[in-house]
Structures are given as C-alpha cells and as structure tokens.
C-alpha cells in the first residue's frame, strides 16, 4: 500500500538532504539517486536555481515520502518506482534527490525536490490538487508493479463522524443500503420493497423524493443520497433484473462493447431478470461487432488479426518515439541549465583563476566555483564544439515539446483503436466458438 506525504522545506535544506542520504539508511548510499544535480551539492544547486526565480515562494523545496506495505517490495524495486514517480510528477523540470530507506520495518522512499524549476524558474505550487495528482501517479505505478494501494474515493463525501460510524457498522446510511441490497432479490416492485422496509421498522416518506428513517434515527434519509445504485429509478430497474448503474459498462456511441460472459457471470446465475437483460444486450453487442467489421472492410478472421497486429505495432512505434522525444527534451533541458550556469559564473571563475590568493577567493565564492566546475564537466562530456545561444536552445526545446504533444495525441488515438480491436477480436472469438458448439450439437442430433 503506497502512501505519499508531502512536506514543505522552509529551512535547513542541507540538513534535510543529509538526513535522507544517510548511509546507514540507504545501504551505504547505494540507494541514492539524483536528477539535475549531485546529491552532495544539491542544496547549493537548489539555491542557485532559486536565485534566478522571480516567484521564489516561501519554501526551499518539497519533501515527499512514499511508503510501501511491509514485505511487498524489494529496496531496488521501491527505488525504481520512486524514480518513475519523480520523473512523472516533476516532468524533468525540477532538480531532485531520491533515496530509499531500509532501516525501518517497512521500505520507504524520500524525495526532496527544488521548489523552483530550472527550466522556466517558476515556483512549484504544492496544494490539494498537486497532492492528489501525486497520489494518483503513485497508485498507478504500484498497480503496474502488482502492489497494493489505497482505493481513492471509497468514502468520498462522508463526514468524519459518518466514516467512523461506517467503520464501526453503525452508519444509518450503510445499514439502509445493506437492507435495500438484501431485499431487492425478494421484491416484486419498488412499492413491495418499501413495504418490506416498513416491516423491518423503517418509516417511509413518499414526497417529491422517497425517504426512509430507521428507529432512533433523527432525520429521514433520501434514497437518492445513498448513491447512483439507490435512486428510485435505479432500485426499480434492479428489482426488474437490471444491473447496478455504478457497475454497468459505459456505452459510447459507435463503439463496440465486450460480450457479457453469461455462463460464468454469478449475477446472471442468481437473477433471471439480469440474465434476460444480458442476453438481449449481447445480441446488440454482437450486431455492433459485425457492423464494425463490415464498415471497415474486414471480411475474414485473418484480416482482423492483421488489423489488430498493425494497430499494436503502431502503438509500440509511437510509444518508443514518444519516449525518445521525452529523453531528448530532458537531456537538452539539463544541458541548457549547465550552459546557463557556465555563462553566468565564468566571470567569477576567471577572477578566481587570476587571483593571487586562491584560497581566500575560494572561501568567499566556494559555491559558485563548485557550480561552475560541475557545469564545465557536463558541457565537456556533451562534446559541444561551441556553446549554442539561449535562443537556439529554446527554439529546439519548443520544437521538441510540440512534437511530444503531437505524439501524445496520436498515441491516445492509437490506444483507443487498440482497445477497440482487442474487444472486436474477443467478441469474434466468442461468437466463432459459439457457432462451433451449435454445429456440433446439430451434428449430434442428426446422428
């Protein structure tokens, strides 16, 4: 169960980074990674970036903690998930240090990132929205790695008192929902269900909306406030054998939906009404499947397989192109940061080299010298014959960003097609298997 917490760092940035990089906690610093900076000098690099920001905000950085269920994940996998999370939520715009702690009963990640972006020098705004985006990204990654997560929204809209009551089994709403769920299979109509509720002690009020009140309950509860499955229309439909609205597959115009496996569907075995609905719904979905195949000129199973394979191959190519483009953007942004630092600090470094008392000069400009030498090393590694202008770097980044946006749009379209063709293929497989079964049955009868 991955849990994320964020804390603003308003002072002692170096102390916070030193704490999360503690060798005793990080397997001798083997579980320490960084981006856009070096862990040992991250506080200096954070401050240098912050110095050029117009909107500096009130804190120096953000400290995010990501914890995992004990025994679920190895330290290496946890660290990999942390890196993926940092890259996703920070988008390659903020320097960060990531460490994984293994000294406690549970493995957990620490992520400290700069409050200011080194690409546009804008301040990171930590609020409820950004927190929920982090949580969603963390939960998504944990699901992909087969780890447990907290299901968001399970108790959405409940007050603390009601949440506690539900946990203790004393919530009036929870009891009313349970009573309705229990009585629906035995009820012949909405009126019959209300009568059964009355026999169990509920007081029913039928006005503009139907409400119910349990013994000792102070106020009536409208059925519609229990959720989408408990509105008057939904309850009446469920009594007639219809599915719960919250569990009913969303229908999109012109889209093919997956056939319902009636034979292995528990609800279909328990409810004749639901079985009738599912049978009729499957006829509609089968017709939609055949219409799609006809409209798209697919005349054989082999052609359908070829189309599925082509869409899957296009998806892989687009993903790879998007990943390459994102990496180029990241590399160029980091190089741009170092070039900018190099240009701004070169006069200081030239004065240092020309100084007669280098030790004294270094005591006054130690941070600047460290940053310049780091920038010079990275630029040398890049093998640039000459430093590009800031305008040229920006133009190249803008071009790459536009290409990335186009690839993302294209990928979303291909992914929709991929899901659609996967549904088509599954439906056709079921229909063909069903047809084989019917033929075998006819041959047996004739024999």
C-alpha positions, 0 to 999 in steps of 0.5 A, spaced: 500 500 500 503 506 497 502 512 501 505 519 499 506 525 504 508 531 502 512 536 506 514 543 505 522 545 506 522 552 509 529 551 512 535 547 513 535 544 506 542 541 507 540 538 513 534 535 510 538 532 504 543 529 509 538 526 513 535 522 507 542 520 504 544 517 510 548 511 509 546 507 514 539 508 511 540 507 504 545 501 504 551 505 504 548 510 499 547 505 494 540 507 494 541 514 492 539 517 486 539 524 483 536 528 477 539 535 475 544 535 480 549 531 485 546 529 491 552 532 495 551 539 492 544 539 491 542 544 496 547 549 493 544 547 486 537 548 489 539 555 491 542 557 485 536 555 481 532 559 486 536 565 485 534 566 478 526 565 480 522 571 480 516 567 484 521 564 489 515 562 494 516 561 501 519 554 501 526 551 499 523 545 496 518 539 497 519 533 501 515 527 499 515 520 502 512 514 499 511 508 503 510 501 501 506 495 505 511 491 509 514 485 505 511 487 498 517 490 495 524 489 494 529 496 496 531 496 488 524 495 486 521 501 491 527 505 488 525 504 481 518 506 482 520 512 486 524 514 480 518 513 475 514 517 480 519 523 480 520 523 473 512 523 472 510 528 477 516 533 476 516 532 468 524 533 468 523 540 470 525 540 477 532 538 480 531 532 485 534 527 490 531 520 491 533 515 496 530 509 499 530 507 506 531 500 509 532 501 516 525 501 518 520 495 518 517 497 512 521 500 505 520 507 504 522 512 499 524 520 500 524 525 495 526 532 496 525 536 490 527 544 488 521 548 489 523 552 483 524 549 476 530 550 472 527 550 466 522 556 466 524 558 474 517 558 476 515 556 483 512 549 484 505 550 487 504 544 492 496 544 494 490 539 494 490 538 487 498 537 486 497 532 492 492 528 489 495 528 482 501 525 486 497 520 489 494 518 483 501 517 479 503 513 485 497 508 485 498 507 478 505 505 478 504 500 484 498 497 480 503 496 474 508 493 479 502 488 482 502 492 489 497 494 493 494 501 494 489 505 497 482 505 493 481 513 492 474 515 493 471 509 497 468 514 502 468 520 498 463 525 501 462 522 508 463 526 514 468 524 519 463 522 524 459 518 518 466 514 516 467 512 523 460 510 524 461 506 517 467 503 520 464 501 526 457 498 522 453 503 525 452 508 519 444 509 518 446 510 511 450 503 510 445 499 514 439 502 509 443 500 503 445 493 506 437 492 507 435 495 500 441 490 497 438 484 501 431 485 499 431 487 492 432 479 490 425 478 494 421 484 491 416 484 486 416 492 485 419 498 488 412 499 492 413 491 495 420 493 497 418 499 501 413 495 504 418 490 506 422 496 509 416 498 513 416 491 516 423 491 518 421 498 522 423 503 517 418 509 516 417 511 509 416 518 506 413 518 499 414 526 497 417 529 491 423 524 493 422 517 497 425 517 504 426 512 509 428 513 517 430 507 521 428 507 529 432 512 533 434 515 527 433 523 527 432 525 520 429 521 514 434 519 509 433 520 501 434 514 497 437 518 492 443 520 497 445 513 498 448 513 491 447 512 483 445 504 485 439 507 490 435 512 486 428 510 485 429 509 478 435 505 479 432 500 485 426 499 480 430 497 474 434 492 479 428 489 482 426 488 474 433 484 473 437 490 471 444 491 473 447 496 478 448 503 474 455 504 478 457 497 475 454 497 468 459 498 462 459 505 459 456 505 452 459 510 447 456 511 441 459 507 435 463 503 439 463 496 440 462 493 447 465 486 450 460 480 450 457 479 457 460 472 459 453 469 461 455 462 463 460 464 468 457 471 470 454 469 478 449 475 477 446 472 471 446 465 475 442 468 481 437 473 477 433 471 471 431 478 470 439 480 469 440 474 465 434 476 460 437 483 460 444 480 458 442 476 453 438 481 449 444 486 450 449 481 447 445 480 441 446 488 440 453 487 442 454 482 437 450 486 431 455 492 433 461 487 432 459 485 425 457 492 423 464 494 425 467 489 421 463 490 415 464 498 415 471 497 415 472 492 410 474 486 414 471 480 411 475 474 414 478 472 421 485 473 418 484 480 416 482 482 423 488 479 426 492 483 421 488 489 423 489 488 430 497 486 429 498 493 425 494 497 430 499 494 436 505 495 432 503 502 431 502 503 438 509 500 440 512 505 434 509 511 437 510 509 444 518 508 443 518 515 439 514 518 444 519 516 449 525 518 445 522 525 444 521 525 452 529 523 453 531 528 448 527 534 451 530 532 458 537 531 456 537 538 452 533 541 458 539 539 463 544 541 458 541 548 457 541 549 465 549 547 465 550 552 459 546 557 463 550 556 469 557 556 465 555 563 462 553 566 468 559 564 473 565 564 468 566 571 470 567 569 477 571 563 475 576 567 471 577 572 477 578 566 481 583 563 476 587 570 476 587 571 483 593 571 487 590 568 493 586 562 491 584 560 497 581 566 500 577 567 493 575 560 494 572 561 501 568 567 499 565 564 492 566 556 494 559 555 491 559 558 485 566 555 483 563 548 485 557 550 480 561 552 475 566 546 475 560 541 475 557 545 469 564 545 465 564 537 466 557 536 463 558 541 457 565 537 456 562 530 456 556 533 451 562 534 446 559 541 444 564 544 439 561 551 441 556 553 446 549 554 442 545 561 444 539 561 449 535 562 443 537 556 439 536 552 445 529 554 446 527 554 439 529 546 439 526 545 446 519 548 443 520 544 437 521 538 441 515 539 446 510 540 440 512 534 437 511 530 444 504 533 444 503 531 437 505 524 439 501 524 445 495 525 441 496 520 436 498 515 441 491 516 445 488 515 438 492 509 437 490 506 444 483 507 443 483 503 436 487 498 440 482 497 445 477 497 440 480 491 436 482 487 442 474 487 444 472 486 436 477 480 436 474 477 443 467 478 441 469 474 434 472 469 438 466 468 442 461 468 437 466 463 432 466 458 438 459 459 439 457 457 432 462 451 433 458 448 439 451 449 435 454 445 429 456 440 433 450 439 437 446 439 430 451 434 428 449 430 434 442 430 433 442 428 426 446 422 428 
